[in-house]
Amino acid sequence: MFTIALDTPDAPRHYLNMFKTQGTAKASPKSEITERKILDAALDLFRTKGFDEATMRDIAAAAQVATGAAYYYYASKDAIVLAFYQRSCDEMQPRIAEAMANAPAGLENSLKVLIHTKLDYFAPYRTVLRALLKNGADPAHPLSPFAASNKAIRETDVAWFQKVLEKCRVRLPKDLEAHMPDALWMFQMGVIYFWVTDDSTGQQRTARVLSLGAKIVATLLKIAGLPLTRPLRKVVIQLIETVKHA
């Protein structure tokens, strides 16, 4: 899907495609254990040492494998982060499905449950995400959730907001309908960014921001079809399209 500079040219096994490593044969259980061991060791180092400061040699030592073995499984630190993104996406799907099946009725409640589920999943990795914040905030960086290279995971995320709108039977103006799932995804990313940087006890300020934000979004969508909102809808659509094509 995209190409990044490797830390070493000697990494023939790894291709970064849809954030997943590709091999010529199915990975053995032992291989999968080693791969996860390296990934978990890397996340611990990113949490304690920082992304920029941690090296592949450090990661290999923490995982108790040879440096060459670390490169065999992951061509670079970026590859490790992308694997973390994909693992997180995969592991969250059943959690989200269960949470949404039991969510209280209404758009406001559904948005809160959906985003809360993701925050709960990422809670153990909050400091990791904070260490990645500099790269994640740059849409041109391959590790950014806004990057074109991360389209597959982003589309999985956006699809949940489409399901929420359908489940809640939200009636939207035609000019806004196709853009609303993306807009809700951007709302979510704003909440996650706030949460990562929120130093209040238990991130209580984030809970307040999410609660108020979901209420505002649900209220605005209720009146979105009124003729007087047409000029505002036009601006919102332009904003969404600008961000999507950044």
C-alpha positions as a Markdown table, in Angstrom:
| # | Residue | x | y | z |
|---|---|---|---|---|
| 1 | Met | 0.0 | 0.0 | 0.0 |
| 2 | Phe | 2.9 | 2.3 | 0.7 |
| 3 | Thr | 6.6 | 2.4 | 1.0 |
| 4 | Ile | 8.8 | 3.7 | 3.9 |
| 5 | Ala | 12.5 | 3.8 | 4.4 |
| 6 | Leu | 13.7 | 0.7 | 6.1 |
| 7 | Asp | 16.2 | 0.7 | 9.0 |
| 8 | Thr | 18.2 | -1.9 | 7.1 |
| 9 | Pro | 18.2 | -3.0 | 3.5 |
| 10 | Asp | 18.3 | -6.7 | 4.6 |
| 11 | Ala | 14.7 | -7.3 | 5.3 |
| 12 | Pro | 13.4 | -9.4 | 2.3 |
| 13 | Arg | 10.5 | -11.0 | 4.2 |
| 14 | His | 8.5 | -7.9 | 5.1 |
| 15 | Tyr | 6.1 | -6.0 | 3.0 |
| 16 | Leu | 3.9 | -3.3 | 4.4 |
| 17 | Asn | 0.6 | -4.0 | 2.9 |
| 18 | Met | -2.6 | -3.1 | 4.7 |
| 19 | Phe | -0.5 | -3.0 | 7.9 |
| 20 | Lys | 0.0 | -6.7 | 7.8 |
| 21 | Thr | 3.2 | -8.7 | 7.3 |
| 22 | Gln | 3.2 | -11.1 | 4.4 |
| 23 | Gly | 5.1 | -14.4 | 4.2 |
| 24 | Thr | 5.3 | -17.1 | 1.6 |
| 25 | Ala | 3.8 | -19.6 | 4.0 |
| 26 | Lys | 1.4 | -19.5 | 6.9 |
| 27 | Ala | 3.2 | -18.4 | 10.1 |
| 28 | Ser | 3.8 | -21.2 | 12.6 |
| 29 | Pro | 2.5 | -20.8 | 16.2 |
| 30 | Lys | 6.1 | -20.3 | 17.4 |
| 31 | Ser | 6.6 | -17.6 | 14.8 |
| 32 | Glu | 3.4 | -15.9 | 15.8 |
| 33 | Ile | 4.5 | -15.9 | 19.4 |
| 34 | Thr | 7.9 | -14.4 | 18.6 |
| 35 | Glu | 6.3 | -11.8 | 16.4 |
| 36 | Arg | 3.8 | -10.8 | 19.2 |
| 37 | Lys | 6.7 | -10.8 | 21.7 |
| 38 | Ile | 8.6 | -8.3 | 19.7 |
| 39 | Leu | 5.6 | -6.1 | 19.2 |
| 40 | Asp | 4.7 | -6.1 | 22.9 |
| 41 | Ala | 8.3 | -5.4 | 23.8 |
| 42 | Ala | 8.4 | -2.5 | 21.4 |
| 43 | Leu | 5.2 | -1.0 | 22.8 |
| 44 | Asp | 6.6 | -1.2 | 26.3 |
| 45 | Leu | 9.8 | 0.7 | 25.1 |
| 46 | Phe | 7.7 | 3.3 | 23.3 |
| 47 | Arg | 5.8 | 3.8 | 26.5 |
| 48 | Thr | 8.9 | 4.2 | 28.7 |
| 49 | Lys | 11.6 | 5.4 | 26.4 |
| 50 | Gly | 9.7 | 7.2 | 23.6 |
| 51 | Phe | 9.3 | 6.3 | 20.0 |
| 52 | Asp | 12.2 | 8.3 | 18.6 |
| 53 | Glu | 14.6 | 7.2 | 21.3 |
| 54 | Ala | 13.9 | 3.4 | 21.1 |
| 55 | Thr | 16.0 | 1.5 | 18.5 |
| 56 | Met | 15.4 | -1.8 | 16.9 |
| 57 | Arg | 18.4 | -3.1 | 18.8 |
| 58 | Asp | 16.7 | -2.0 | 22.1 |
| 59 | Ile | 13.5 | -3.7 | 21.0 |
| 60 | Ala | 15.3 | -6.9 | 20.2 |
| 61 | Ala | 17.1 | -7.0 | 23.5 |
| 62 | Ala | 13.8 | -6.3 | 25.4 |
| 63 | Ala | 12.1 | -9.2 | 23.5 |
| 64 | Gln | 15.1 | -11.4 | 24.1 |
| 65 | Val | 15.7 | -12.1 | 20.4 |
| 66 | Ala | 18.6 | -11.3 | 18.1 |
| 67 | Thr | 18.5 | -8.0 | 16.3 |
| 68 | Gly | 18.4 | -9.8 | 13.0 |
| 69 | Ala | 15.3 | -11.7 | 14.2 |
| 70 | Ala | 13.6 | -8.4 | 15.1 |
| 71 | Tyr | 14.3 | -7.2 | 11.5 |
| 72 | Tyr | 13.1 | -10.5 | 10.1 |
| 73 | Tyr | 9.6 | -9.9 | 11.6 |
| 74 | Tyr | 9.5 | -6.1 | 11.4 |
| 75 | Ala | 11.5 | -4.1 | 8.9 |
| 76 | Ser | 11.4 | -0.9 | 11.0 |
| 77 | Lys | 9.8 | 0.8 | 14.0 |
| 78 | Asp | 7.2 | 2.2 | 11.7 |
| 79 | Ala | 6.3 | -1.4 | 10.7 |
| 80 | Ile | 5.9 | -2.3 | 14.3 |
| 81 | Val | 3.5 | 0.6 | 14.9 |
| 82 | Leu | 1.5 | -0.3 | 11.8 |
| 83 | Ala | 1.2 | -3.8 | 13.1 |
| 84 | Phe | -0.1 | -2.4 | 16.4 |
| 85 | Tyr | -2.7 | -0.3 | 14.6 |
| 86 | Gln | -3.9 | -3.4 | 12.7 |
| 87 | Arg | -3.9 | -5.6 | 15.7 |
| 88 | Ser | -5.9 | -3.0 | 17.6 |
| 89 | Cys | -8.4 | -2.7 | 14.8 |
| 90 | Asp | -8.9 | -6.4 | 14.6 |
| 91 | Glu | -9.2 | -6.9 | 18.3 |
| 92 | Met | -11.7 | -4.1 | 18.7 |
| 93 | Gln | -14.2 | -5.3 | 16.2 |
| 94 | Pro | -16.0 | -7.9 | 18.4 |
| 95 | Arg | -15.8 | -5.5 | 21.4 |
| 96 | Ile | -17.5 | -2.8 | 19.4 |
| 97 | Ala | -20.1 | -5.1 | 17.9 |
| 98 | Glu | -21.1 | -6.3 | 21.4 |
| 99 | Ala | -21.1 | -2.8 | 22.8 |
| 100 | Met | -23.2 | -1.4 | 20.0 |
| 101 | Ala | -25.7 | -4.3 | 20.2 |
| 102 | Asn | -26.3 | -3.4 | 23.9 |
| 103 | Ala | -26.1 | 0.4 | 23.5 |
| 104 | Pro | -29.1 | 2.5 | 24.7 |
| 105 | Ala | -31.3 | 3.9 | 21.9 |
| 106 | Gly | -30.5 | 7.2 | 20.3 |
| 107 | Leu | -27.6 | 8.8 | 18.3 |
| 108 | Glu | -26.2 | 10.6 | 21.3 |
| 109 | Asn | -25.9 | 7.4 | 23.4 |
| 110 | Ser | -24.6 | 5.3 | 20.4 |
| 111 | Leu | -21.8 | 7.8 | 19.7 |
| 112 | Lys | -20.7 | 7.8 | 23.4 |
| 113 | Val | -20.8 | 4.0 | 23.6 |
| 114 | Leu | -18.8 | 3.6 | 20.3 |
| 115 | Ile | -16.1 | 6.0 | 21.3 |
| 116 | His | -15.9 | 4.9 | 24.9 |
| 117 | Thr | -15.3 | 1.4 | 23.7 |
| 118 | Lys | -12.3 | 2.5 | 21.7 |
| 119 | Leu | -10.9 | 4.6 | 24.6 |
| 120 | Asp | -11.3 | 1.6 | 27.0 |
| 121 | Tyr | -9.4 | -0.6 | 24.6 |
| 122 | Phe | -6.6 | 1.9 | 24.1 |
| 123 | Ala | -6.4 | 2.8 | 27.9 |
| 124 | Pro | -3.4 | 0.5 | 28.5 |
| 125 | Tyr | -1.6 | 2.0 | 25.5 |
| 126 | Arg | -2.4 | 5.7 | 26.2 |
| 127 | Thr | 1.2 | 6.6 | 26.9 |
| 128 | Val | 2.2 | 4.7 | 23.7 |
| 129 | Leu | -0.2 | 6.9 | 21.7 |
| 130 | Arg | 1.2 | 9.9 | 23.4 |
| 131 | Ala | 4.7 | 9.0 | 22.3 |
| 132 | Leu | 3.4 | 8.7 | 18.8 |
| 133 | Leu | 1.5 | 11.9 | 18.9 |
| 134 | Lys | 4.1 | 14.0 | 17.0 |
| 135 | Asn | 3.9 | 11.6 | 14.0 |
| 136 | Gly | 0.2 | 11.0 | 14.3 |
| 137 | Ala | -0.6 | 14.7 | 14.1 |
| 138 | Asp | 1.1 | 15.0 | 10.7 |
| 139 | Pro | -1.2 | 13.8 | 7.9 |
| 140 | Ala | 1.8 | 13.3 | 5.6 |
| 141 | His | 3.4 | 10.8 | 8.0 |
| 142 | Pro | 2.6 | 7.1 | 7.3 |
| 143 | Leu | 1.8 | 6.6 | 11.0 |
| 144 | Ser | -0.9 | 9.2 | 11.0 |
| 145 | Pro | -4.5 | 7.9 | 11.1 |
| 146 | Phe | -5.2 | 10.6 | 8.6 |
| 147 | Ala | -2.6 | 9.4 | 6.1 |
| 148 | Ala | -3.7 | 7.9 | 2.8 |
| 149 | Ser | -1.7 | 4.8 | 3.6 |
| 150 | Asn | -4.0 | 4.1 | 6.6 |
| 151 | Lys | -7.1 | 4.1 | 4.5 |
| 152 | Ala | -8.1 | 0.5 | 5.2 |
| 153 | Ile | -8.3 | 0.9 | 9.0 |
| 154 | Arg | -9.9 | 4.3 | 8.7 |
| 155 | Glu | -12.6 | 2.9 | 6.4 |
| 156 | Thr | -13.3 | 0.2 | 9.0 |
| 157 | Asp | -13.7 | 2.9 | 11.6 |
| 158 | Val | -15.9 | 5.1 | 9.4 |
| 159 | Ala | -18.2 | 2.1 | 8.6 |
| 160 | Trp | -19.2 | 1.9 | 12.3 |
| 161 | Phe | -20.4 | 5.4 | 12.2 |
| 162 | Gln | -22.4 | 4.6 | 9.1 |
| 163 | Lys | -24.0 | 1.7 | 11.0 |
| 164 | Val | -24.8 | 4.0 | 13.9 |
| 165 | Leu | -26.6 | 6.4 | 11.6 |
| 166 | Glu | -28.6 | 3.6 | 10.1 |
| 167 | Lys | -29.4 | 1.9 | 13.4 |
| 168 | Cys | -30.6 | 5.2 | 14.9 |
| 169 | Arg | -32.5 | 6.0 | 11.7 |
| 170 | Val | -31.0 | 9.5 | 11.4 |
| 171 | Arg | -32.6 | 11.3 | 8.5 |
| 172 | Leu | -30.1 | 13.5 | 6.8 |
| 173 | Pro | -30.3 | 16.0 | 3.9 |
| 174 | Lys | -29.0 | 14.4 | 0.7 |
| 175 | Asp | -26.1 | 16.8 | 0.4 |
| 176 | Leu | -24.8 | 15.8 | 3.8 |
| 177 | Glu | -25.7 | 12.2 | 3.9 |
| 178 | Ala | -22.6 | 10.8 | 2.2 |
| 179 | His | -20.3 | 12.9 | 4.3 |
| 180 | Met | -21.7 | 12.4 | 7.8 |
| 181 | Pro | -19.8 | 9.1 | 8.6 |
| 182 | Asp | -16.5 | 10.8 | 7.9 |
| 183 | Ala | -17.6 | 13.9 | 9.9 |
| 184 | Leu | -18.4 | 11.6 | 12.9 |
| 185 | Trp | -15.0 | 9.9 | 12.5 |
| 186 | Met | -13.3 | 13.2 | 12.7 |
| 187 | Phe | -15.3 | 14.0 | 15.8 |
| 188 | Gln | -14.0 | 10.8 | 17.3 |
| 189 | Met | -10.4 | 11.6 | 16.4 |
| 190 | Gly | -10.8 | 14.9 | 18.1 |
| 191 | Val | -12.0 | 13.2 | 21.3 |
| 192 | Ile | -9.1 | 10.7 | 21.1 |
| 193 | Tyr | -6.6 | 13.4 | 20.7 |
| 194 | Phe | -8.0 | 15.3 | 23.6 |
| 195 | Trp | -8.0 | 12.0 | 25.7 |
| 196 | Val | -4.3 | 11.3 | 24.9 |
| 197 | Thr | -3.3 | 14.7 | 26.2 |
| 198 | Asp | -5.8 | 14.9 | 29.0 |
| 199 | Asp | -4.0 | 14.8 | 32.4 |
| 200 | Ser | -7.1 | 15.2 | 34.5 |
| 201 | Thr | -7.8 | 12.4 | 37.0 |
| 202 | Gly | -9.1 | 9.4 | 35.2 |
| 203 | Gln | -9.4 | 11.7 | 32.1 |
| 204 | Gln | -12.6 | 13.0 | 33.5 |
| 205 | Arg | -12.4 | 16.1 | 31.2 |
| 206 | Thr | -12.5 | 13.8 | 28.2 |
| 207 | Ala | -15.6 | 12.1 | 29.5 |
| 208 | Arg | -17.2 | 15.5 | 29.8 |
| 209 | Val | -16.0 | 16.6 | 26.3 |
| 210 | Leu | -17.4 | 13.4 | 24.8 |
| 211 | Ser | -20.7 | 13.7 | 26.6 |
| 212 | Leu | -21.2 | 17.3 | 25.6 |
| 213 | Gly | -19.9 | 16.7 | 22.0 |
| 214 | Ala | -22.2 | 13.8 | 21.4 |
| 215 | Lys | -25.2 | 15.9 | 22.6 |
| 216 | Ile | -24.2 | 18.8 | 20.3 |
| 217 | Val | -23.8 | 16.5 | 17.3 |
| 218 | Ala | -27.1 | 14.7 | 17.9 |
| 219 | Thr | -28.9 | 18.1 | 18.3 |
| 220 | Leu | -27.4 | 19.6 | 15.2 |
| 221 | Leu | -28.3 | 16.6 | 13.1 |
| 222 | Lys | -31.9 | 16.9 | 14.2 |
| 223 | Ile | -32.1 | 20.3 | 12.6 |
| 224 | Ala | -29.7 | 19.7 | 9.7 |
| 225 | Gly | -32.6 | 19.4 | 7.2 |
| 226 | Leu | -34.0 | 22.9 | 7.9 |
| 227 | Pro | -33.6 | 25.3 | 4.9 |
| 228 | Leu | -31.8 | 27.8 | 7.1 |
| 229 | Thr | -28.9 | 25.3 | 7.7 |
| 230 | Arg | -28.1 | 24.9 | 4.0 |
| 231 | Pro | -25.3 | 27.5 | 4.0 |
| 232 | Leu | -23.8 | 25.9 | 7.1 |
| 233 | Arg | -24.0 | 22.4 | 5.6 |
| 234 | Lys | -22.1 | 23.7 | 2.5 |
| 235 | Val | -19.3 | 24.9 | 4.7 |
| 236 | Val | -19.2 | 21.6 | 6.7 |
| 237 | Ile | -19.0 | 19.6 | 3.5 |
| 238 | Gln | -16.2 | 21.7 | 2.2 |
| 239 | Leu | -14.4 | 21.2 | 5.5 |
| 240 | Ile | -14.8 | 17.5 | 5.5 |
| 241 | Glu | -13.6 | 17.2 | 1.9 |
| 242 | Thr | -10.6 | 19.4 | 2.6 |
| 243 | Val | -9.5 | 17.2 | 5.6 |
| 244 | Lys | -10.1 | 14.0 | 3.6 |
| 245 | His | -7.9 | 15.1 | 0.8 |
| 246 | Ala | -5.2 | 16.7 | 3.0 |
